[in-house]
Structure formats: C-alpha cells, structure tokens
Amino acid sequence: MPLLIAPVFNSTTPQPVRIDMPNSYTLISGAEKPYQVASRYLRNEMDENRRMFDKRVDLTSLFLVGDYPEMRLTEDREWIEEIENKLNLASREGICSIPYVITAKANLYGITYLKRSLDGPKYMFREEEQRIFLALLERELPKLAFRRYSLSLEKKSYEDQLLDLWIGLESLFVPDGKKGEITYKLRLRMAYYFGDSLKQREKIAQLIKKSYNHRSEIVHSGKVFGQALAEEVGILRLLARAAILNVAMEGITLQDLRMRLDQLILTGDSYFERYHPTFFERIHL
C-alpha cells in the first residue's frame, strides 16, 4: 500500500511528536523516513522556489503520515485542509501549511499540489499547542468564523485579512444585527465577553469602533491602509481566535452565547466571572 506523507511547512517541534489521528493517519516529527522521502521527492518537484523546501521543512517539522489505498489523493483533501486549519488555530503565533502531499510506493511516487505554502513566522508545536489541537479534533467549531479565520491567514494584504476577520467576528457576535446597530452591538457584546473591568471594556469598545470603521471604509470606498493596519489586524486575529476556541471548548451554541452576553450587559458581570468556563482564552489589550 502506498505511503502518504504530507509535510507541514514552516512547523517545528522542540521534541519528537507522535499523535494517532482519525482516518488511520499519524502526526509525527523527529522521524527520519518521512523527512527523507519528502526531501528526495518533493524538493525538485515543487511549483514554488526549490530553496523553499529547505527553509520550511526539516527533521523537526511535523509530518502527516498514513497508508493510502491508491497513488492519487482524492477524498481526503478537505480533511487535510481541516487539520492544517486546526493546527493554526491552536497557536497564537506562527503559521503552518500543508501545500503538497506525497504518495510513494517502491520506485513510484506522486505529488499532489494542494495550495501555495503560507507566509508567516515559524509555527511552534509545543505542549500548549498540542493540548489545544488534540481538544479541537473532538469538537465542532463555528463553521463560518473558523473558515474566515483560516482564510485570513492566506491573504497577503492587511485589508483582506481585516475583512475576513470581521466576517468571522460578525458571525459570532452579531448575526442578529441590523443596519445602524451592528457596531453598537459589537462594541457592547465583545467588551463584556473579553473585558473584566470598566477600563478593559472601554479599550475594547474603542478598538472595535475604530476597526469596524476601517472595515466600512475598505468595503465602501476601497481605501487602502497598508502597513498601518498591521497591529490592528494582529489584535483582531487574537480576538477571533479566542472567541472561536472558547465557543468550541465550551460547547455552547452561538444563540446561547449572544443571550448570555446581553444578560451580562444588564448585570455588569464579565463572561468569565459569571460562567467560569473550564477553558477561556483571555485577551488583555
């Protein structure tokens, strides 16, 4: 049976990893054979710059490995993409990608191109990232928010990243919003979700108002901000990631989340103080 090897580009692990996955796959690092096969077959066949392989893949990288019934990759493409996206969601910093899959048997090999490799800082798969990733494998995530968060990592411009992140945040916090009240609801709900004090809530509300105005300027007038959006996009990504993780880990519906948030606005409590979820990613601005 052919061996399937999918190198996780731009990833690194401080110590060897072996995680048994669904679909008879294994996520490993520190193993010679997957790296040797990938190095032998993939380096000279990549659609991208050949030097990219040596910069993005080494023995400490993660590899998705499994036996495969045929040489051509078919129905598992979406699942492999989902694994990539959950790996990225598990980390606050660093971006990994699975752009190629190798199927090898004896002297035969095939390379399936999935997507371009993503740019970004090195992805570190430490104990904390591993713990979150394993928990995500067993949980259902808010689909639109998760998809838009993942798409934002693929975009080059900060404007496109900001729009993707706002689509995801709106789907979480204001799908019931009507024109003229969306910004107001976003400011209140997100402030009480993430803020533990009046000072924190004011900072979050101010950020949301400013950033949502930027979103409107980009959409309606095509304004280009460029590098000026870098810090803002970084904060939005942290907020979106935290909200997606918290909802998934708590297993709460989005409707119940919004009902809770509206109650918090009336009582003045913070989300963490009121509900004490066992997992809650907190953001301090």
N, C-alpha and C positions, 0 to 999 in steps of 0.2 A: 504494500500500500504506500502511495507517495507520502512524503513528509511535507507538511505545510509549515513554513516559517515566515512570520510577519515581524520584522524588526520595528521596534518603537523608536522612531527617530528622535534625537535630542534628549533622550532619557538617560538617567544614570542612577545607580543604586549604591549606597555605602557598604552593603554586604549582599551576598548571594540571596536570591529570592526564588521560591518555588510555590506557586499557588495553583491548585487544581481548579479549573474553571468549568462552567457548563459547556455542553457540546463536545466533551472529551478533549478540550484544549487545556494547555498549561501555560501560565505566565511565569517565565523564568529569567534569571540573569546570572552571570558568572559561569555559564556552561560553554564549553569550547565548541561543541558541534554546531549549534545554531549560528554562532558568530562566524565560524569557518565557512559554512555553506553560504551565508549571506555575503560574506566578503568575496568568496570565489565567484559567485554567480551574479550578484547584483551590482557590484561596483562599476563594471564596464558596460552594463546594460541600462543604466539609469537614464531617464529622459532629461534629468537635471545635470548640472555640473558634476563630473565624476568625483571631484575632490569633496563634494558634499557628503559622500558616504563616510569618509574618514573623520569628518568633523562632527557628524551626527550619530554615528554608530560605532561602538567598541564593545569589549567584553563585559563591561559593567552595565551596558544598556539592557532594557527589558526586551524580551522576545516572546511573542505569542506563538506557541508551537502545538502541533497536533497531527495525528494521522488523518489523511484525507482520501476519500474513495476514488477520486479521479484527478487528473492533472489540471483541469480547468476549474477555477474558483467560480461558484455560481451563487447559491442561495445564502451563503454566509457573509456576503459583503456588508449588508446592513448591520449585522450583529458585530462585525469587526469595527465598524464605524462607531457603534454604540459603546464598545469597550474603550476606544480612543477618547470619546467624549466624557465618559465616566472617570477615566484617568485624569483628564484635565480638570474636571470638576472637583476632584479630590485634593487639588493643590491650590494654595493661594497664589503661588507664583511659579513661573515656568510653564512652557507649552510643549507638549509632545504631539506626535502624529504618526499614523501608520499609512504611508503613501504607497507601499509596494508589498506584495505577497509573493513568496517563492514557493513553488511546489517542485519537489525533487525526488527522483527515484532512479537509482543506479546512475547511468550516464545521461539520463534525460532530466531536463529541468524546464520549468516555465515560469515566467514572471508576469504577474498581473498588476497593472498600474491602477491604483485607486484614486489618487488625488496628489496634488503637489504637497511637499513637506511644508509644515508651518514654521514661521519665523518666531523667535522669541527667546527669552532667557532659558537656560538649562533647566530641564524638568527633573527635580529630585524626588525619588520614590523612597521616602523614609518611613519610619514606623507609623507616624501620624497619617500620612497619605495612604499607606497600606490599610490602616484600620478603617478609614473613611471609604476607600474604594471597595473593600470587602462588604461593608454595610450597604453600599449603593447597589451591589449586584443583586441583592434580595429585595430591593424596594422599587416601587413605582414612582417616577418623577413627574412633576407637572410638565406636560409634553411641550407646549409652545414655549414656555420660559426656558426649558432645557435646550430646545433646538436653537432658539435665538442666541442664548448664551454661547453655545458651541459655534454657531456661525460667526459670532463677533470675533472669535479668535482667528478666523480665516481672513478677515478683512484687512486690507492694507491701510486705508485712510481712517483717521480718528472719527471723521463724520459718520462713516458707515458703521463703525463699531458702536458709536453712541446711539445710532438709530436702532440697531439690533438689540442693544441692552435695554433701551426704553420700551421696545415692543414687548420684551420679556417681562420687565417690571410692571408694565400696564396690565398684562395678562394675569399677574399675581395679585395686584392691589386694586385695580380699578376697571375690571371688565364691565361693571355696572355704571361707569361714569358717563355722563352726557356732556356735550359740548358746553364749555363755560364753567364746569365744575371739576374737570379731571385733575387740574393742577392742585386745586384746593383739597380734594380727597387724597391725592398722592402725598401731599405735604403732611397732612394730619396722620394718615394711616402709617406711613413709613416712619414718621417721627416717633410715634408711640410704639411701633414694633421694635425699632433699633435703639431708641433713646431711653436711658434710665433716669435722667434728670431734666429739669427745665432747660438748662444750658445746652445739654446734648440735643434735645428736641429742637431747640431754636436753630442750632447749627445745621442739623439735618434738613429742617424745613427750608432754610435759606438756600442750601445746596440744591435741593430738589427744584425749587422755584427757578433758580438761575439755570440749571442744567436743562429743565424742560423748556425754558425759553430758547435755549440754544437748539434744542430739538426742533422747535417750531420754525426757527429761522432757517435751519438747514432744509426742512421739508418744503416750506412755503416760498422761500426766496433764494434757495440754493447757496446760501452763504458758506464760505469755506473758512474755517478757523485754523486748520493745520495743527502745528505743534502746541498751540495754546490750549488744546483740549486734552493733552496727554494726561495730566494729573486728574482731571475731572473724570475721564474715561476709566482710569485706574480705580477711582473710588466707586464709580457706578458698577464696575465689574465685581468688586468686593461685596457690594450690597446685593447684587443679583445672585451671586454665588451663595451667599449666606442664606438668602431667602429660599432658594431652591433646595439647598441642603436641609434647612430647618423643616420645611414642609414635608420633604421626603422622609426624614428621620422620625418626625412626629407622627406621620401617617394621617395627617389632618386634611380634609378637603379644602379647596380654595374658598368655597362658600362659607364654611365654618370659620376659616381664618379671618375673613372680612367681617363676619358678625362679631367675632371676638375683638377685633381692632376697633370697631365702632363702639363697643361696650367700654373699652379702655379709655376712649376719648371722653366718655361721660364720667368715669370713675377717677381718672387721673393716674391710674396704675401703669406700670410698664408691663410689656408682654411677659418678660422673664419672671418678674416678681409675682404676677398673677397666676401663671400657669405652670411654672417650674418644669419645663420640658427637660428630659434627660440629656438631650443634645440640643444645644443652641449656640450657633456661631454668632459671636458678638462683634460689632464693628464700632470702633472708637475713632471719631473724627478729630 
